[in-house]
Every structure is written in C-alpha cells, then in structure tokens.
Amino acid sequence: MTAMEHINQIARDMRAYLSEASSKSEKKFIGVMHPIVPQEVLFAACLHPVRLFPFPGEQTNMAHAHLHVYTSSIFRAIWDQVLKGQFSFLDGVVLPESCETVTYFSRGWRYHRKNDFVATMAGVRFNKTKNALIFFRDDLENLKKELEEFTGREIFEEALTYAIDVYNRNRELLGNICNLMKQERPPLTGVDLFNIFMVSHVMDKEENNRLLEKLLSELLDLPAGERPKARLLVSGPCLVDGRIYETIQAAGATAVCADTNMGLRSLAGQSESDNDPLLALARSYANLPCPFSISAEHRLSYLLDLVQEYAVDGVIFAIERACEAEIMDFPYLERELRKKGVPVGFVETEYMCDMAPVQTRIEGFIESVMK
Amino acid sequence: MSENKPKRLESAKAVSAALRQYYEDIWAGHPLAWSVVSSNPLNDICRMLGIRVAYPENYACVCAAQHFSEKYCTIAEANNYKPELCSYIRNNFGYLLAQDNDHPLGGIPKPDLLMVVSNACLNYLKWFDALRLFFDKPYVVLNTPHRMFDYEVPDYYIRYVAREIEECIGQLEKISGNKVTDQKLKETAHLSREQGKYWRELLDLNKAVPAPMNLSDLANLIFVPSSLSGTQHGVDLLKLATAEIKERIKKREGAIQDERHRLVMFNIPPWYRLGFVNYFAQRGCVFPFGDYNRYLWYTQDFEDTDPIEYFAKKGLSFGLDGGCGSTIAETLYGCIGDRLARDIKEFKIDGAVVAINKSCKIMSTGALDVANLIHERFHLPVVLIDVDQADERTYAEGQVQQRLEAFFEMLENK
C-alpha cells in the first residue's frame, strides 16, 4: 500500500482508526480543540493529542438540549458525539479561549461531565507584547502543571525539547508537501491534501512523520498531475467537511492550499530553539494566523502572500455560519482582495450542511475564474 | 388583565437627564474615543485624560429602542455584514454606511481613536478592528483573557493585565497630550469601587416584597455603571436611586401595583420592545433581578489601594464571588451553583424567563442548562423565548405572546 493509499484509508473512517489506535496504545488520548493549543506540551507528557472534530454523517440531536442552534455547528456535533459515547477513546480534552462556543461552553463541559479531564488555556489576542508572551508562557506552565497532575508524572525540559523537535519536523514535512502544490501541475488533489492534514491531526506525530517521509519520497517518483482548470485557495475556520474539496475537484479545479484551522494555520507553531521551551512555544503559537488571534489587516497580508506563492486564481471563503470572527473579517478581506484583482467567492457552511447550494456557488465561482 | 403599569422611579429622570447630557457632551470636544461598555478600566482612565468616550454598543440599543434597527441592519447586510453577525455590530455599520442624516439623538460623532477590552464578548476585538480599518484611527487594545476554569484567578493574570493597562495608559497619554497622575488614578479607582458598592446595595434592596424596582428601572440605571464608571456624578446618581428605593421600601411601595409573581429574566432584553416588561406587569409579574444586571457589573468588591491592580481586577471582572461574578462569558455557568440558588430564595423568585438571543452567544450559551436547572431543581415554571437584542426584524410577536400566555397559566396554577 502506498503512503497516500494508507492515508486515504485512515481518512475514510477516522473513528475506527482512533478506536483501534487507542486500544493498542499505552498512551492516554486527549482531544484538543483549535490549533492554538501547543500539542507539544501534551506529547511531552506522554499523552496522545488528537485534534477534535466531529465524525461525518451523523445527525446532531442530543446536543440541542444544551447548546442552542446559534452556536457552532461543528462544536455542537462534537458535543453530540461525546454525549453519544463516540469519543469513548478520549481520556480528556484541552479547550482554549478561541471560538465563542468553545470558550463559553468550557465550563458547560465540566458541568455535564464532572469526571472528564478538562484543561483550559487563555489566548493572547492582537497585542503580542513582550508582556503578553510572558503571560502566554505562564499560562502554558499552568497547562503543564494540570497535565502533570493528570498523568501523575513530571514533564521534564528534555521531553519538551524533544516534543518541539518532533512537531517541528511534522510541520516541516507537511510544509514540504504543501510546497508541491505550488507546482503548475500539482501531484496531489485538494482532497488528498485535506486527508493528509486530517490524518496528521489524529495520528501519533512520530508515526505520522514516518508516514509523511514515505509519502514525500513516493511523490517525487510520481508523474506530474493534471493542470487544474483553476487553482483555488480555501479560507475558513474549522473546515472539516471534505465534500467542499471534493466539489472543487469535481468541477475540475484544485484547492491548492487551505487557510483553515485544519490546514495551513496548523503549521504556524514552528518553534525556534530557546533555553526556555515554553517561551519558544508561546512565541510561535502567538502568531497563529487565525482571526481570533490577529487583525484582519494581518490576515490580508498573509492571504496575499499565499495567493502569490501558490499562484492562486481565486479565493473561496467557506465560513461556518456561527463563526463571527471569520464573518467579521470577511467584508474587509473581500473588498481588499478584489482591489488587488483577486476573485473572491463565499459559501456558508455548517456541519453536514446541504451541499446543493454550496455546490452551485462553488461551480459558478470556478467557471468565473477558469483559465 | 389589570392596568398595573410600572411606577417610574423619580431618580430615573436624573439618569435620563444624565444620558441626554452624555450624548450632548460627546459632541463638545476632542479627542473622542469609541469604546465598549463592559467592565472596561480604559473608560475610567480616559476621563482622567480628558478623552471623551462614546459607546457604539449603547448607541445600538438606542437605535433599536427608537426602531432604527431594521434600517441599519438592512444597510449593513447589503454591505456584506452577514445576518449572523451580532445586531449591535450590524446596527453600528448600518449607521456608519447610511446615506441620510436621520439618526436617533442626532447620531454619535466620529472617533479620534478606537479603544477595546476583550473581557466580555470575544468579538469586541474583531468589531473594533473593523472600525479601526474603517476610520484609520489609533487602536488601543487591552487583552483581558477569559477565565474558563473554576478556581481563583491566578496572580499571573493580574500581573499581565496590570502591565497591559500601563502600556495602554502610555498610548492614551500620547494621544491626549495629558498625563495621568497617581492622585487622579487613586481617586478614580476609589470612585469606581464606591459605585460598585452602591450598585450591589441597590440590587440587594430589590429583595424586598413588593419589589421597588422592575427590570425597566434596572435597564435604565445600568447606564451608570456602564457609562459613568469612575465618576462622582455616577456615584451621586446611584446614591440618589438608593435613597429613593429605601423610601419606597419603607412605604411598602412596589414597582407595580399588584405584585403577584416575582420572575427572573435571563439575557439582554429586546431593546425595541421595552413595553415587554409592561406586558408582564399587567399580569402582576415583576422582575426583581436579571442576570444581565446582577451577574455582570460590579459583582464583587476588591481593594483599591493599588489602583492599577484594582483596574486589572476590574478588567478581569473578577474572582468567583460565591460561584459567580467573573467575565460575562462565565456568567451562566458561573452562577448556576450556589449563587443562583441563593438568589432565587432571597429574591423569592417563582418563575423564570430565559431568552435565547441570536446575537449574543455569551449570554445564550448555557441558557438551556439554566432553564433545565430552574425547572428541575427549583420546580419553577420557565419559559424560553427567542429574541434578538437589537434586530427588530427577527421578533415574532405572535409566537412570543403564545409562549408567554402558556407561561402565565403555569404561574397561576403553580
């Protein structure tokens, strides 16, 4: 089996993969919401961090007893699946100050599930002053202590430094794969790229590094792919619905990069070495290019860089309807991108939303930007 | 159905006059900051520096109350501000993008700076970032992280916010050309603390039967802690109201004539339907408290000997205070324990109105759990209604009334 086939196989049934992996592993599995959480600290605590996202294809119903319909449909679906026991392989969660629903419901999680391990983390938003970085570092120290109490073992500096190396390597490998998408004829489809990232979010990072190394060596031997009719950048929050990428692909275009919480934003934590590993983590994670953390102006310059690097023909904003931070940035980003001659499309998404209107909009947009 | 119209407080006239004066004053000079009304120490500091402060959030309530929200929300949406955005934000951008000059209270002047604190709504920073890009003006940000845990705020939170406040003071001094003196800082912190004491006393007085104040009185008085914090004028207004309330209690004079049911309201009221409270009053229902006034503002007292530390704690808005009283984000789950049980008992509450507000996820997340808790643990009738705080277009009058009628029946049969 090739590395890509292996990845696609895991991506087809993440729940089965995680259930099996947790039963074979001696590590405890911890769900982590949002890319702002430095998973390195969990890895150094001999835990297996897994990015939290809902498994596809489920009806959300039980969660509606606790979360009203205006909250994030992604988080509601996660909560629904937690209540239904579908995350039984998890031993706890880390919930950061991030999306409104996550932030406001963190205590709700504890209220309903008193025996769960729930660690939380504050954010450093907008002002990345020296003082702010020290605060972020102190907060990571606090997270470290909570994890130490939970596991009953101390997290040593060497373990943290090792974890940083493992995660940096993972980001480097994923970054190298993303670089291949800059080619005129990318060797991967947008769907493949999405699956690569999603699998990296659940797999043990050392194992994932070995798999990505294999994948990269196989990709070098592959003939160039087809030239896409249009090269798209997809931007949005926790975009966990692969059908968006399938729709783009089916229309003959390729999503060559994804400025999403599951995509490129997860690569933002590349840490420089420092005598204080927690400070190094604070420094790198503080600059995550997510709307909660940085201004629309900085996001624009980040997006314009991506547009240029990936030779993008257009940007599709695929925004979860409850994600106000993304919606708030949209009018400015759309206006400024258009001023720079970058075509912009918009689709509103929700967990397991009806794809018919989304498909119509995506296809219409692709036709308008096709070369 | 009795007439039972709420009796307006005499001191409300003084508060209304202060509000009108406030809107006149913001036109009177520069620099003018646009800011957020939540427990925001930068507002107190601005006044020391001669910076006037206007609140687009408050103004959105005014716009909604004067039925301008339909116009402004529609304009904002036509300019790509999606309907899922908070209606305060859409009201604000609709106001800015409107082509005519027909605005409630004559509008608010354009800002010379934007100033924001992150302790309440997570979207404050994004909204004001968008305003900064709209106006191209200096942006002063105070990050006050949300406490998402159940233990006391650690010292490093206070240290961080205190240092950030010092940085903000530096920025504000530069903009205003004035200096903050230690003496002034101490005085302002003290006045802010004094206001807190009066505010809490005032709210506690409403435990009396009949309740001397109704929700509309509290909604009116909230202008003081939200907009006049750290001022002698604010303290005086609360003193005046406290004296009047004490007098009402002495005379056993209620806010409504025939008080039969005492209710608690959860969430922000629909500002465009302030008659909403009268509708309850006609059924003999009074609201001695709501989570919006009791659990958000000045919920606890803390030392003001070190004013910067005081302001940091204010910005973090603050510790547990018996299971409540931290940032707005924590309100519902923060009060859900002993605090709510105590208040339900002491305020002699016999029913609850819980609103789910599309625009305010903070005030609405946890609302369903609060409703279940009140029903199951306290065995009280609860009604859930869908209202938006400032988008009148979403208000389904018939549906809300139907639900309320069923609720009134439950109350009568209790």
Interface residues (C-beta under 8 A of the other chain):
Chain A: A65 H66 L67 H68 Y70 T71 L95 E97 C99 E100 T101 T103 Y104 F105 S106 R107 G108 R110 Y111 H112 T120 M121 A122 G123 V124 R125 F126 N127 T129 N131 A132 I134 F135 D138 D139 N142 P291 F292 S295 A296 E297 R321 A322 E324 A325 I327 M328 D329 F330 P331 Y332 E334 R335 E348
Chain B: N79 N80 Y81 K82 E84 L85 C86 I89 S118 L122 N123 L125 K126 W127 D129 A130 R132 L133 V141 N143 P145 H146 R147 M148 F149 D150 P154 Y156 Y157 R159 Y160 R163 E164 E167 A329 E330 Y333 G334 I336 I356 K358 K361 I362 S364 T365 G366 A367 L368 D369 N372
